[in-house]
Amino acid sequence: MEGLESFGLPETFPADLMPATGAQFIKDCIKGMDRTTLTRIARERGFMPTWKRLTHLGPGVYGFSLTIDRMGVPLMVRMSEAAPEQRLDVRTPEQQSLF
């Protein structure tokens, strides 16, 4: 499963045009979030997100368009394959196995 690596803006959209609520959205997103979670958070904030794979920019790069305060914000999102989760054994030495 792919997880969030980084956000970016195309050269045609200066960073100073980013609405404050869009900047806060980016700050609130955590590295490793999947597309479903990113989409859900954006929808909850009323941003009407759309995704488009940007194959010409390499693997794992997507256009993630948001509508914020009636302005189209063309984010670029780099996703990478998430590392398999490692399960940690959090039992104390005194705790007996149930199996």
C-alpha positions as CSV (number, residue, x, y, z in Angstrom):
1,M,0.0,0.0,0.0
2,E,1.2,3.5,-0.8
3,G,1.8,6.0,1.9
4,L,2.3,9.8,1.9
5,E,5.9,10.8,1.3
6,S,5.6,14.6,0.5
7,F,3.5,17.4,-0.9
8,G,4.6,19.9,-3.5
9,L,3.2,22.7,-5.7
10,P,3.7,23.1,-9.4
11,E,5.8,26.0,-10.6
12,T,2.6,27.6,-12.0
13,F,1.1,27.9,-8.5
14,P,3.2,30.1,-6.2
15,A,3.3,29.1,-2.5
16,D,2.1,32.5,-1.4
17,L,-1.3,31.8,-3.1
18,M,-1.9,28.8,-0.8
19,P,-4.9,29.5,1.5
20,A,-4.2,29.3,5.2
21,T,-6.6,26.4,5.5
22,G,-4.7,24.5,2.8
23,A,-1.4,25.1,4.5
24,Q,-3.0,23.8,7.7
25,F,-4.3,20.7,5.9
26,I,-0.7,19.9,4.7
27,K,0.6,20.4,8.3
28,D,-2.0,18.0,9.6
29,C,-1.2,15.2,7.3
30,I,1.3,12.7,8.5
31,K,4.0,10.9,6.5
32,G,2.7,7.4,5.7
33,M,-1.0,8.3,5.4
34,D,-2.8,6.4,2.6
35,R,-4.8,7.9,-0.2
36,T,-8.1,6.9,1.4
37,T,-7.2,8.8,4.6
38,L,-6.0,11.9,2.8
39,T,-9.2,12.0,0.7
40,R,-11.4,11.5,3.8
41,I,-9.7,14.4,5.7
42,A,-9.9,16.7,2.6
43,R,-13.6,15.9,2.2
44,E,-14.3,16.4,5.9
45,R,-12.9,19.9,5.4
46,G,-15.0,20.5,2.3
47,F,-12.1,20.6,-0.1
48,M,-13.6,18.4,-2.9
49,P,-10.4,16.4,-3.6
50,T,-9.6,14.7,-6.9
51,W,-6.7,12.4,-7.7
52,K,-4.8,12.0,-11.0
53,R,-1.7,9.9,-11.5
54,L,1.1,12.0,-13.0
55,T,3.1,9.3,-14.8
56,H,5.3,11.8,-16.6
57,L,6.8,12.8,-13.2
58,G,7.7,9.3,-12.2
59,P,6.2,6.5,-10.1
60,G,4.1,7.4,-7.1
61,V,3.4,11.0,-8.1
62,Y,-0.2,12.2,-8.2
63,G,-2.0,15.4,-8.8
64,F,-4.2,16.0,-5.7
65,S,-6.5,18.9,-6.6
66,L,-8.4,20.6,-3.8
67,T,-11.0,23.3,-4.0
68,I,-10.4,25.7,-1.0
69,D,-12.5,28.8,-0.6
70,R,-13.6,28.4,-4.3
71,M,-10.0,28.4,-5.4
72,G,-8.4,25.4,-7.2
73,V,-5.2,24.3,-5.4
74,P,-3.1,21.9,-7.5
75,L,-1.1,19.9,-5.0
76,M,1.4,17.3,-6.1
77,V,1.7,14.3,-3.8
78,R,4.5,11.8,-3.8
79,M,3.5,8.4,-2.4
80,S,5.8,5.5,-1.7
81,E,5.3,1.9,-0.9
82,A,4.8,1.6,2.9
83,A,7.2,-0.7,4.7
84,P,5.5,-3.8,6.1
85,E,4.4,-3.1,9.7
86,Q,6.4,-4.8,12.3
87,R,4.5,-6.3,15.1
88,L,6.0,-5.7,18.5
89,D,5.6,-8.1,21.4
90,V,4.6,-5.8,24.3
91,R,4.0,-8.5,26.8
92,T,5.9,-8.3,30.1
93,P,8.2,-11.2,30.9
94,E,5.8,-12.3,33.7
95,Q,2.8,-12.6,31.4
96,Q,2.1,-16.1,30.2
97,S,1.1,-16.8,26.7
98,L,-2.5,-17.7,26.2
99,F,-1.7,-20.2,23.5
